[in-house]
Amino acid sequence: MRRVIIYSLLLVSGMGLSQLSSVQSLNAAITTLTMIFVAYIMIELGMEFDIDKSRLSTYAVDYGIAMGAAAIPWLCA
């Protein structure tokens, strides 16, 4: 849980710092580093994920929610 809090604080502080006008000249570097850090977090989460095959129906619900959370903003843009 401690790691999740640290990652969340780092992401929120990074988003806040990216809005400052003094760092706009570093936009390309910030974007690249952000994508690298998000990819690292996703890989770490994936490594800790295991499937309990006795509860496959709950995974279908979770998949639907995740798919909606990813697709709805994309479709509305």
N, C-alpha and C positions, 0 to 999 in steps of 0.2 A: 504494500500500500504506500509505503514511503517513496518508492520509485515513481509511482503514478503521480503523486503530489509534486515531486521534483520536476518531472517531465511537463506536467500541466503548468507549473509556474514558469518554467523556461519558455514554453510556447506562448503563454499570455504576455510575458515580458517582451518577447521577440516581436509579437504583433504590435504591442504598444510602442516600442522603439522604432518600428518601421514607419510609424506615422509622423515622426518628427521630420521637419523640413531639412534639418542639417544632415540627415543620412540618405536623402534622396539620390545623391550622387553615387551611392554604393548599392543601388537597387539591384543590379544584376548579381552581385556577390551575395547579397542578403537572400535573394530568391533561390540561388543555387544551394546555399547552406541550409535554408529552410527545407528544401526538398530532400536533401541528404539526411537531415535529422528526422524528418517525418518518416522517411523510408526505414531508417534504423529502428524507430519505435515500432513500426508495423512488423518488421522482421522479428523483433524481440517478442511481440505479442503472439505472432504466429508460432514461434518456437515453444511457447508455453501452452498452446492450444491442443487439446486432445478430444476426440469424439467418443461419446458414450453411445454406442449403437443401440442401446435399449431405449433411448429417448430421442429417436430421429424426428418424431413429429414436432417436438419443441424447437428443433433446429430449423424446420421449415418456417415456423412463425418468426424466428429470429432473422432468417434470411429475407423474408418479406419486408420486415421493418428496416433492415439495413439497406435493401435494394431501394425501398421508397425514400429513405433518407438521402441516398446518393443520387437517385434519378430525378426526384421532384425539382430540386433547385436547377438541375441541368436542363430539364424540360421547360422550365419557366423562364429561362434566360433568353 
